[in-house]
């Protein structure tokens, strides 16, 4: 029995301390526009209803249904994903969460589900096979960004609102979806930064974003320089650009531009050990990103 601590109050305090540290570490790199929207979510009545329903759904049904068809990642089972998760957690100073692989036939690609205290990363087997080791590191780092920044309940609610809307209060569904989509587009920027902090390699991270977004095969050659040089102007295109308002992710060119801005920041340069003198602050970068993400 030696070494076992039965002090429940101390256990709760330790868990609270871990959560506070996780949030503190995440807030150093997270996109301020995302944090601002997130602060308003819990005051939006449709979102509150959706979050409460999601919590009940996850605890009572969804968790066992989802994980019942998935395989848990271990050092012997899916070792590439296991190693990528451990490496990314070291970079982000996080505890390693449970990771599962779903069948290739599953509609889910990569997702964080659960609650902030009970989070799971789920990766589709087909997607896993399509990425190199370093691209896989970017994928896992992105999903860990959701956990580190306490996004999990929101991502879970949005997933089930769109996949299982009949389980929710009908009048609350569409307002909650649109509110969470607006937040999600900003949350992706935060988590793209977590991916870059995990790989410390801008080109690899951008390649991973492109491959995952476009569904490209593992051996597909991606010319990052050519892609960047030919980025479309997302501010143009008439009414079509407003379709982004109904998406959970910003258009890919916007994500690439936003990530490049962050890679130029003093925060990132300091993180990778480069001279940050004269580099833009995170505040300045976030102002540029807000302009990039603007639909109007």
N, C-alpha and C positions, 0 to 999 in steps of 0.2 A: 504493500500500500504506500510505500515511500514515494514521495515526489508527486502525489496526487493532491490537488488543492480542492477542498470541498467548500471553500468560502464563496458562496454564491454572489454576495455583494461585490467581492473582488473580481469575480468572473464578469459580472455585468459592467463593472468599471473598465476592465480591460477591453471588452468588446466595444464600449463607447469610445475609449481612447483610440482603438484601431479605426473606427469609423471616422472620427474627427481627423485623424492623421491622413486617411485616404482622401477626404474632402479637401483638406488643406493642400495636399500635394497636387490634386487635380486642379484646384483653383489657380495654381501658379501658371498653368499653360492654357486653361480653357478659354474659349471665345466669350468675351464679356457680353455680347449680344445674346448668346445662348443662356448665360446665367440670368440675365435680365428677364427674359421670357419665362424661364423656369420658375422664377420667384412669383410670377403671376398665376401659374397653373393651378395652384391649390386654392385660389379664390374664384376660379371659374366653375360654377355649379355643375355643368355637364361633365367636366373633367373629373371633378370630385366623385360624382356618381360612378363614372367609368373606372376610376382607380379603386373604389370600394368594391365594385363588382369583380374587377380583375383579381383582386386579392382573394376573394372568396373562390372564384373560379380556379385560380392556380392551386390553392391549398386543397380544394375538394376534388378536382377532376383533372385539370389540364396537366399538372406536373406528372402524374402517373401515366396519363395517356401519351404524352410526348416522350418521356424517357423510357417508356415501355418498349418502344421500337428503336431505341438508340443504343449505341455501345459506348461505355465509358472509356475515356482516353487514359492510358497508363504508359509506363516506360516500355512495356512489352507490346502493348496494343496501340497502334498508331504512334510510334516513337517520334516521328517528325513533328507531329502536332504537339506532343508532350514536351519535347525539347523547346519548341518555339514558344510555348506558353510559359515555361520556366524562365527562359531568357527575357521575354518581354516583361514578366513580373519583376525581374531583377532591375531592369531599366526604369520601370515606373514605381519601384519600391512598394510592391503589392504582395499580398498573400496569394497563393495559387488557388484559383477557384475550380470547381468541377467543370470538366469539359466533356462533351458528348459528340459523337458522330452519328448523323441520321442517314438513312438509306438514300442512294442517289435519286430514287423516285420521289423523295419528299420535295414539296414546293419550297421549303425553307432553304435559304442559301447559307447565311451566317447570321446568328442572332444571339442577343443576350436576353434571357427570360428569367422570371422569378420575382423576387422582391429585393430590396436593397440589402437585406440581411441574409438572403438565401438565393444567390444569383448563380446562373448556369450559362456557360457558353455552349452553343450548339452550332456545329459546322456540317454542311452537307458533304457526303463522301465524294461526290463528283467534283465539287469545288476544291476540296482538299487535294485531289489528284491533279488539278489543273495549275497549281502554283508551285514555284520553286521554294526552297527552304527559306530564303530571305523574303520572298513575297508572302509566304505563309506567316512569317514573323510580323509583317505589316498588318496582315488580316487580324491576327490575334491581338496585336497592340491596339488596333482600332476598337475591337470589342471590349478589351480591358478598359479603354477610356470611358466606355459607358458605365462600367462598374465603379471605377474610381470617382466618377463625377455624380454618382447617385442617380443615374438615368434609368435604372433597371425597371422600376415599376411603370414608368412612362412608356418605355419601349414595349413592355409586355402588354400594357393597356392598348397601345396603338396596334400591335400585332393582332390581338384578339378582337378589337373593334372592327378591323378590316376583314379578318378571316372568319369570325364567328359573331357577327353583329346581332344575330337573333337572340343571343344570350344576354343582351343588355337592354336597358330601358330604351324603347324605340325612339322616343323624342330626343333623347340625349345623344344618340349615336353620331349623327352628322355634325352637330356643333363641336362635339368632343373630338371627332376625327380631324376637322379642319384646324382646331386649336393646337392639337398635338402635332399635326403635320408642320405647322408653322414653327413650332419648337424643334421638331426633328431635323428640319433643314439646317438649323443653326447647330444642333447637337452634332451633326455629322462633321462640321468644321472642327469642333473640339476634339472629336475622336480621330480625325485625320492627323491632327497634331500628335496625339498619343501614338499613332502608328509610326510617325516620323521619329519621335523620341525613342521608340523601341528599336528601329532599324539603324538610326543615325545615318541614313543613306537616302537622300532626296530622290534620286533617279529610281532606285528600287521601289520606294514607296509610291511614287507616281505610276510606275509600271504596274504595280499591284492594283492600284485604284482603277486603272484603265482596263486591265484584264478582268477584274471582278465585275466592273460596271458593264462591260461589253460582252461578257461571257466568252472570252477568248481561251483557246487551249494553252496548255502548259508550254509547248515549244514554239508558240507564236512569237515572232520577233516584233517588238514594239519600239519604234524609233521615237524616243521621247522628244528629241530636238525638233523633228519634223512635226510632231503632233502639236507642240507648243507654238511653233511658228505659224501654224494654221488654225489656231483656236478661233472658233467663230465668235462674232460679237453677239453676246446673249442679250444685249439691250435692244437689239433690232429684231425685226421679224414680225412686227404687227401684233395682232391679237394672240398669235400662237405662243408668245412668250408667257402669257398669263396662265398657261397650263401648268406651269411650275408651282402655282399656288396650291395645286391638288396633289403634289408629290411629297414623299417623305425625305427625299434627297435633293440637294441642289443639282442643277445640270452639271455634268462632269467637267466642262471647261471652267466653271466657277470654282469647283473644288480644287482643281489643279492650280488656278491662279491664287486662291487663298492659301494653299499650302506653300507655294513658292514665296509668298510674302512672309509667312511665319518662318521659313527657313532663313530669311534675311534678318530676322530680329535679333536683338541683343540677347534675349533669353535663350534662344536656340544656340546661338554661337557660343555662349557661355557654357551651355550644357555639353557641347561636344568639344570644349576646350580650345575654341578659337578666340581670337581677339575681338571683343565686342565693342571696342571703342568706335563711336560714330554710327553704330548700327541703330536702326529705329527701335523705339520702345514697344512693348506689347500694346500699350494704349494707341500708339500711332498705327501699328499694324492692324489692330481691331477696327480702327476708323476706315482704313483702306478696305478691309474685308466687308464691312457693312455696305460700302459703296458697290463692291463686287456682287454681293448677294441681292442687292435691291432689284426688285422686279419692275418697278415703275421708273 
